[in-house]
Amino acid sequence: MPNAAPRTDVFVAVVDPTRRALLDRLRAGPAPVNALAADFALSRPAVSKHLRVLRDAGLVRETRVGRERIYRLRPLPLQRVAGWVEGFRALWTAGTDGSKRDPEVT
Protein backbone atom coordinates (compact mmCIF):
# COMPACT_ATOMS: atom_id res chain seq x y z
CA MET A 1 0.00 0.00 0.00
CA PRO A 2 2.05 2.95 -1.19
CA ASN A 3 -0.49 5.52 0.00
CA ALA A 4 -0.98 4.04 3.46
CA ALA A 5 -0.76 6.40 6.41
CA PRO A 6 2.56 6.38 8.27
CA ARG A 7 2.62 3.98 11.20
CA THR A 8 5.34 5.78 13.14
CA ASP A 9 5.24 9.43 14.15
CA VAL A 10 7.90 11.51 12.39
CA PHE A 11 9.04 13.00 15.70
CA VAL A 12 9.54 9.50 17.15
CA ALA A 13 11.56 8.59 14.08
CA VAL A 14 13.89 11.60 14.17
CA VAL A 15 14.53 11.60 17.92
CA ASP A 16 17.24 8.95 17.50
CA PRO A 17 20.67 10.30 16.43
CA THR A 18 21.40 7.25 14.25
CA ARG A 19 18.19 7.77 12.30
CA ARG A 20 18.99 11.47 11.88
CA ALA A 21 22.43 10.47 10.58
CA LEU A 22 20.81 8.06 8.12
CA LEU A 23 18.58 10.88 6.87
CA ASP A 24 21.64 13.12 6.53
CA ARG A 25 23.39 10.39 4.53
CA LEU A 26 20.38 9.95 2.24
CA ARG A 27 20.38 13.68 1.41
CA ALA A 28 23.32 12.83 -0.86
CA GLY A 29 21.11 10.46 -2.82
CA PRO A 30 19.66 6.96 -2.82
CA ALA A 31 21.78 4.18 -1.37
CA PRO A 32 21.58 0.43 -0.89
CA VAL A 33 21.23 -0.80 2.65
CA ASN A 34 24.71 -2.37 2.60
CA ALA A 35 26.31 0.96 1.70
CA LEU A 36 24.35 2.68 4.44
CA ALA A 37 25.36 0.04 6.97
CA ALA A 38 29.02 0.46 5.99
CA ASP A 39 28.83 4.12 7.09
CA PHE A 40 27.90 3.15 10.68
CA ALA A 41 29.49 1.21 13.52
CA LEU A 42 26.33 -0.90 13.74
CA SER A 43 25.38 -4.29 12.43
CA ARG A 44 23.44 -4.45 9.19
CA PRO A 45 20.35 -5.76 11.04
CA ALA A 46 20.53 -2.80 13.45
CA VAL A 47 20.72 -0.35 10.53
CA SER A 48 17.82 -2.17 8.88
CA LYS A 49 15.73 -1.70 12.02
CA HIS A 50 16.44 2.04 11.99
CA LEU A 51 15.55 2.18 8.30
CA ARG A 52 12.29 0.36 9.03
CA VAL A 53 11.33 3.05 11.56
CA LEU A 54 12.15 5.76 9.02
CA ARG A 55 10.15 3.92 6.36
CA ASP A 56 7.19 3.44 8.70
CA ALA A 57 7.24 7.20 9.40
CA GLY A 58 7.20 7.91 5.66
CA LEU A 59 10.66 9.51 5.73
CA VAL A 60 12.31 7.04 3.37
CA ARG A 61 11.15 4.84 0.54
CA GLU A 62 12.50 1.37 -0.08
CA THR A 63 12.79 -0.02 -3.59
CA ARG A 64 13.98 -3.49 -4.44
CA VAL A 65 16.36 -3.78 -7.35
CA GLY A 66 17.20 -7.43 -7.79
CA ARG A 67 18.42 -8.58 -4.40
CA GLU A 68 19.28 -5.09 -3.18
CA ARG A 69 17.10 -2.69 -1.25
CA ILE A 70 17.65 0.91 -2.25
CA TYR A 71 16.58 3.67 0.15
CA ARG A 72 15.56 7.18 -0.89
CA LEU A 73 14.72 10.18 1.23
CA ARG A 74 11.10 11.36 1.23
CA PRO A 75 11.34 15.01 2.36
CA LEU A 76 7.63 15.91 2.61
CA PRO A 77 7.19 14.70 6.22
CA LEU A 78 10.27 16.74 7.20
CA GLN A 79 8.79 19.78 5.49
CA ARG A 80 5.71 19.42 7.67
CA VAL A 81 7.92 19.22 10.77
CA ALA A 82 9.86 22.29 9.66
CA GLY A 83 6.61 24.17 9.21
CA TRP A 84 5.51 23.26 12.72
CA VAL A 85 8.89 24.21 14.24
CA GLU A 86 8.88 27.49 12.35
CA GLY A 87 5.93 28.56 14.49
CA PHE A 88 8.30 28.57 17.46
CA ARG A 89 11.03 30.67 15.82
CA ALA A 90 9.87 33.79 17.65
CA LEU A 91 10.51 32.03 20.96
CA TRP A 92 14.15 31.28 20.29
CA THR A 93 14.88 34.56 18.52
CA ALA A 94 13.13 36.70 21.15
CA GLY A 95 15.61 38.16 23.53
CA THR A 96 18.60 37.90 21.22
CA ASP A 97 18.27 41.63 20.62
CA GLY A 98 18.33 42.48 24.33
CA SER A 99 14.60 42.28 24.97
CA LYS A 100 13.27 40.69 28.15
CA ARG A 101 13.30 36.88 28.20
CA ASP A 102 11.44 34.42 30.34
CA PRO A 103 13.92 33.13 32.98
CA GLU A 104 12.35 29.67 32.67
CA VAL A 105 13.37 29.44 28.99
CA THR A 106 16.99 28.48 28.35
C-alpha positions in Angstrom: 0.0 0.0 0.0 2.1 2.9 -1.2 -0.5 5.5 0.0 -1.0 4.0 3.5 -0.8 6.4 6.4 2.6 6.4 8.3 2.6 4.0 11.2 5.3 5.8 13.1 5.2 9.4 14.2 7.9 11.5 12.4 9.0 13.0 15.7 9.5 9.5 17.1 11.6 8.6 14.1 13.9 11.6 14.2 14.5 11.6 17.9 17.2 9.0 17.5 20.7 10.3 16.4 21.4 7.3 14.2 18.2 7.8 12.3 19.0 11.5 11.9 22.4 10.5 10.6 20.8 8.1 8.1 18.6 10.9 6.9 21.6 13.1 6.5 23.4 10.4 4.5 20.4 10.0 2.2 20.4 13.7 1.4 23.3 12.8 -0.9 21.1 10.5 -2.8 19.7 7.0 -2.8 21.8 4.2 -1.4 21.6 0.4 -0.9 21.2 -0.8 2.7 24.7 -2.4 2.6 26.3 1.0 1.7 24.4 2.7 4.4 25.4 0.0 7.0 29.0 0.5 6.0 28.8 4.1 7.1 27.9 3.2 10.7 29.5 1.2 13.5 26.3 -0.9 13.7 25.4 -4.3 12.4 23.4 -4.4 9.2 20.4 -5.8 11.0 20.5 -2.8 13.4 20.7 -0.4 10.5 17.8 -2.2 8.9 15.7 -1.7 12.0 16.4 2.0 12.0 15.5 2.2 8.3 12.3 0.4 9.0 11.3 3.1 11.6 12.1 5.8 9.0 10.2 3.9 6.4 7.2 3.4 8.7 7.2 7.2 9.4 7.2 7.9 5.7 10.7 9.5 5.7 12.3 7.0 3.4 11.1 4.8 0.5 12.5 1.4 -0.1 12.8 0.0 -3.6 14.0 -3.5 -4.4 16.4 -3.8 -7.4 17.2 -7.4 -7.8 18.4 -8.6 -4.4 19.3 -5.1 -3.2 17.1 -2.7 -1.2 17.6 0.9 -2.2 16.6 3.7 0.2 15.6 7.2 -0.9 14.7 10.2 1.2 11.1 11.4 1.2 11.3 15.0 2.4 7.6 15.9 2.6 7.2 14.7 6.2 10.3 16.7 7.2 8.8 19.8 5.5 5.7 19.4 7.7 7.9 19.2 10.8 9.9 22.3 9.7 6.6 24.2 9.2 5.5 23.3 12.7 8.9 24.2 14.2 8.9 27.5 12.3 5.9 28.6 14.5 8.3 28.6 17.5 11.0 30.7 15.8 9.9 33.8 17.6 10.5 32.0 21.0 14.2 31.3 20.3 14.9 34.6 18.5 13.1 36.7 21.2 15.6 38.2 23.5 18.6 37.9 21.2 18.3 41.6 20.6 18.3 42.5 24.3 14.6 42.3 25.0 13.3 40.7 28.1 13.3 36.9 28.2 11.4 34.4 30.3 13.9 33.1 33.0 12.4 29.7 32.7 13.4 29.4 29.0 17.0 28.5 28.4 
